[in-house]
Amino acid sequence: MKEFAKILRYAKPYTKNIVFAFLCLALTSVITLILPLIVRNVINAVVVQNNAQALNSLTFDLVVLIAFQMVFGVTTNYILGFVGNRITADFRMDFFGHIQRLSLSFFHGRRVGEILSRMGNDITVIQKALISIPVAVLRQTITLLGGLAIILYLNWKLTGLILLILPPLMLFARVFGKRLKDLSEQVQDRLAKAAVVLEEMVSSIKVVKSYTREPHEQKRFESGIEDAFDAEVKKVKISAAFGPFILFLTFLVSTALVWYGGRQVMTGTTTPGELAAFFLYAIIIAGPIGTFVRLYTQVQEALGAIRRVNEIMNLEPQVTTPDNAVALEQVEGRIEFDHVTFGYAPERPVVHDIHFDIAPGERVALVGPSGAGKSTLIQLLHRFFDVDAGMVRIDGHDLRELDLTAFLKQMALVPQETLLFGGTVRDNILYGKLDATEDELKRAAQSANAEDFIRNLENGYGTIVGEKGVKLSGGERQRIAIARAMLKDPRILVLDEATSSLDNQSESLIQDALEKLMKGRTTFIIAHRLSTVHTADKIVVLEKGRVVEIGTHPELMAKEGLYHHLYSLRLFDDAPLTLEEEA
């Protein structure tokens, strides 16, 4: 039960609420045990004593006890329901926070649908277990032990008949419980695979429709759902046997009780009221026995879900900030790649022995064919990954020694494919500085040449941009991304060719905005087309993960090396090509 213990620690802040709820729960269970004794007295008062006054008094007692049971029951259900959902909410938030703290390598090895499945399906299974299992265990334990004690006192011989049901039920639970756990894990795993297909289809819907692959995606999704259905059916076959089997044993024992108890009433050994009370207790006790069997299977299912969730919760970030980290209050912007080697798989380096430095305020362009390592260097600069060899230095400090959060607050990224959040224009710009004033917001938008088109939107800054900014054009999305970066006011700026694939008017507006943004900042430009790097203070040419040339545009053209070869293929100002096309 170590897995459950990790989850139950979330209940600690609500200990008082839980104790009070369990006290109310215990009282409802005790009342349940008292009711058959009153029923016994009622039957004896009517059948044996013919006492109307006793009948009236006992009936009133029954009504009072039932009313108290209802009040305690409502209180128990509300408190435990509230606490159970509160624990689940806290756990979901921690799960979300933990995922955000994991290094980028985690996301490279996971599909979004799988993570969503664990956040959704698995935690829902855990939630049900958190609410139902502790409640059922306490209630049924009190009912079972109390009921056994009472019927043992009433008639020890009849008690022996009831105890005959326990061994086969325990054996039944042990044999099938493990199988149910395995099948439950299979169901969750297969549902996760189906969720992956759904996520991929939604995120790539344009490609799906363009290639008319809807039938193919339908088959993929149906295959995943059918696999989950097959595992669920196997699980149902086993689960379906529990109810009828328990009912069979219960009726079998009840039949024996009626026969044996009836003979005792006929011989005067016991009264009709005692037989009725005993029969009620037998039914009450049969309930906990069956419930414990079902709880065993629920626990096994929950353990499977907890295992899957803890598999992620137990992961540690590969990139961490050291305890004695250096917090740079103001980054100057001096950057050095000191003989850096790195590979996403250690045995397959992507960049080899990269060495160059950048002075504060310099503009440096990274150029080279696709797969040369440009984006990898930017990821290393962000410290999304740690280098395998060498060192990345910021203002003379090893990047691994810095407070990463403080450093990243002084860096901004304007990507080639701008993906906005699904809120408003204002929300997306304020992402650069959440506490910015309205004036700061508008100045950033103006500097990014975004103010005019924003004013023309239906609700201005309050316009919903849609998922990933789908309601805006590519140029509009880029200008919002630039405004976001301006609001952050970084010392180090990374531009992943923010003007590619745009029309001439949008490109002109964005290029003007970028010039304002780059002023006075150390800037990396990942250049997919060479026409954008003329003004760079330094051009680093990469090929197959190695630096092959460094210099200004005139210097590199004079060398007539790789840069000259790529640049000379076309007149890019008239017909710009990407490096991938040029190569």
Steps between C-alpha positions, in 0.01 A plus 500: 500500500800733463344631179184605686707656779657744251155615393349508848761751621287755317231434762713634787370861484145368534559264793243667728230486232574135431497405871162672546360332188623159617340561840165569327559193284563286806177626657298409189652151509418461869141609436479241222601234754244620756203499262459117479489479882211748504330303221540188713329675796223630271424150368507351849276781631244423227522121459599385848394773746213670309613832658371808310677751726835333442428493125438878496811577706726275292364643173583852620853383588537361148396831341744698718791266425428506126489883508835516681645252252389721213658813653828323573496343155449832321780657705735212426430498128548875464824526699662196343381601155645848549829373642534227237455747217727753672777239532458408134512865395817556705655188350411608145660841560815336640507261204475796261770691687727196507466450125599864443811453713620202299769556243430528130632147446188368673274662241715376215432144611126533576191556293254767610209256494677268744557782750139616464377146561690478827377840607142406408416130506751379757445778752124451466544134599713612795238757598227236519726282711589784737134577567346152502760266645575664842130566558401146409778344708401685818127454453521134410756421772275644770196327351673164463670486840202651683254273320708188570526591869122551529395183318760302692331625814152428362566149365851357461381198303343712224814715497703198396289464185572859400874456549497221243472765227833667582763249373362461145458876464858570611633236261287640217631853559863391513482299178325761288625824660843493339350417161268800528793727584691386190197546277429844646853610413455365148179700460666824612806441279285436193277800570816709523604380153158595362534843665835542322330442163231756587758759607709447186195525275378824659844666501567396137148543364616714204738227385235233555248687285755600237600139447139378543614260770182518710421130434855404597480696827156353566645150466790585731266635765253214466784250530610660829145510636436138397818390676384678815153348457644147475693549825192653665286202397751261657484710814119500494491120467690468825321784679162358396566182695537679834140614547323176410751288691464710814121502461500123458696444821288754687172335400645157571593599853173691545303191399687297759431769760127504425481123524707466817359813667145398414550166675629685809188720505280189465674336794484819711880536513478852357229761444367622163649843571846354564481298179398813303778704661751226432390480138539877463847482653588222259405727209688792657814288543479354150521856364846576649633161393399564140618860521844396620532272200405783265729741685788264441445522126460880516825526693676295232362723225599815691849363560543462125395863443722623783795309356455672165471846657789444741714391208495866399489650851815306595699643210756765583598788269827433321575873495501652850619817666781439755447597864772767486385637164618840382209738442598759239295809579588655166639299210750691285456260210851358453459141376762233431461151361819337625567180302143377546398148404145372545265228380139426590626142524852509651633247251388719206628860536307764307757778542875443528762720666310827439707803595421869450427803718266797481554845646215683679262660251631307198271352237604147410342298222507122502476364146535161342306221334216319675634281780818705540428559871366858506193428714703270725735785592202718590360224721838470673504879548159474673642208698213279394776239494845484657806464279678164485840666476631854508320797649252777422600819682286804572698807609784266596284262705434138412132488409461196725602712800234766444156534649320383187173679575673834558703457180204406278312806622759702306460304176221505242419278204312597184444170319442442130163332562328714760253303708283728709294399800126474453410810703486864396752717319566674832568169677752398235695826510495513880661155503827692466432695821191401693493811719551750216290815497259585220743765373787250490277256316403752233856630458618143436223449245586827327869415485410162347284673235200313638293786640315577176375149425414440866278811506319369192418167665143451619584544870844655471738368764215292640458298179526123546774373268382137496702186561865566409393839357309344212276807454796721411725501195862387518626858491262608775607212720865589447444864596324393819799274577734794441288724726516228767881493472519881513292505816741253661790736413767225482878539491537197271268453203453193280332538160413181319462660154192697593443632147490179297185392317335843520369737236710805414291748699500286815870430461577870475298582813656214695854580386453858619367373835793261535750778438351688795501184710864409425638843579749479788444128564716195442310330218510152351342473156429152370506575130315277258556750222827680453343831396422575867858479631671788314491723808626236744820587686605138474381205293564148628474242222416147613515174309436155642520631856833678459603863456656527155516880462467815711503859378299788361312477174778666293770287669317174435423591141869573445596157634281332237418212737167340598334834574603638160373185332160520669462871448604492135228255399233776474447875533309475825371853512292425189415135563586396855564131555542309820835346573337160486390573141838648412687199636 
